[in-house]
Amino acid sequence: MTNHVTRRTVLRGIGAVGIGAGGLALLPSVAAAAPLTRVLVFSKTAAFRHDSIPAGIAAIRQLGGQNGFAVDATEDGGAFTTQNLAQYQAVVWLSTTGDVLNATQQSAFESYVNGGGGYVGVHSAADTEYDWGWYGGCVGAYFASHPAQQTASVIVEDRTNDSTAHLPATWSRFDEWYNYRTNPRGAVNVLTRMDESSYSGGTMGADHPITWWHDVGSGRAWYTGLGHTIESFSDPNFTRMLLGGIRVAAKTVPSDPGGGPIQTGVFYRLAAQHSGKLADISGVSIAAGAMLHQWSATSGLNQQFDFLDSGSGYYRMRARHSGMVLQVAGSGSGTDITQQPDANTPSQQWRAVDQGGGVVSLVNRQSGLAMDVWGVSTTDGARISQYTVTGNANQRFQLQRV
């Protein structure tokens, strides 16, 4: 079975010398990241059944209760209809095994993910539906074997992703460690890998991915090979990783370096792509109304910002030194950006539009205009304002995690 006049002259000149078609392209259209409201947990098994499944369902229900989303759980393949799946932002395949859906149900789930839905695979979700080729691509790799359960070291490759940002660089834990029939690297974004020197029975060598994510059609898949044991679901590091995985798959956070989601509680520097200089609160001022401009990199906290979630895919950017957020005073092009006390108003809310390679454009919710270094200047002190979206390099910023 089977994601001023002077200014115009400058911009026109850049176009004439051919900065490149990519530099003049409009920002891509990005759908709003709706809040996470409901997920489905699917735990049907047609082969080996893990005794950790009830603990897993309970843990995901607890995550939902703590984070404001509803959780439904089923082992009925009949839940896989187009109409029923449409109410969920992600479906968690929790330690499923064997052939669990018929052809009609498979077709409904393919359409769901390809149309923008989220897939979350836990542990033996990779030991499922070997004869359904689309599913193999979605999960990323099929299970091959595992040694005895034991303690091993997990190397965290990507600490910007919502599912792994909280983890140490090397995570030691007890679990059952899967080997896979193929190495998914190249087709997925690897988040963690095994250190095979830390345990016995690994067969994939130095490159042994164990957690990853990737886009599938218009949807997104996230998978981890962890989660065999009952104890996994009372481990705060694991359950926080699982929460992040659900959010990643459901696309309830926008993208930042490497395509991973922006983190709250993490500070970034914003480096303008045309100049390499950083967004900076002028004079290290802590006063309301202090202007945003660009400046050469320093160690100052006035060049560091974190992102506060405003919902619907918008964030406030808070200056670390002052605790104030970036705001525009009006809706017109050229309006300055200043720091102001946080009121969570649309003038303080920004969407990060992924430009690839860890680069984003920042678009204000009130005006629909982009954060922009005035006049495409490369000098220290050039003010940063909002301007009509052009897609030029002075409207693109590399998010550098502090």
Beta strands, then each sheet from edge to edge (+ up, - down):
strand 1: 38-42
strand 2: 70-74
strand 3: 90-94
strand 4: 118-122
strand 5: 143-145
strand 6: 150-156
strand 7: 170-175
strand 8: 179-180
strand 9: 189-195
strand 10: 209-216
strand 11: 219-224
strand 12: 267-272
strand 13: 278-281
strand 14: 292-295
strand 15: 305-311
strand 16: 314-319
strand 17: 325-328
strand 18: 337-340
strand 19: 350-356
strand 20: 359-364
strand 21: 370-373
strand 22: 384-387
strand 23: 397-401
sheet 1: 2+ 1+ 3+ 4+ 11+ 10- 9+ 6- 7+
sheet 2: 5+ 8-
sheet 3: 16+ 15- 12+ 23- 20+ 19-
sheet 4: 13+ 14-
sheet 5: 17+ 18-
sheet 6: 21+ 22-
end
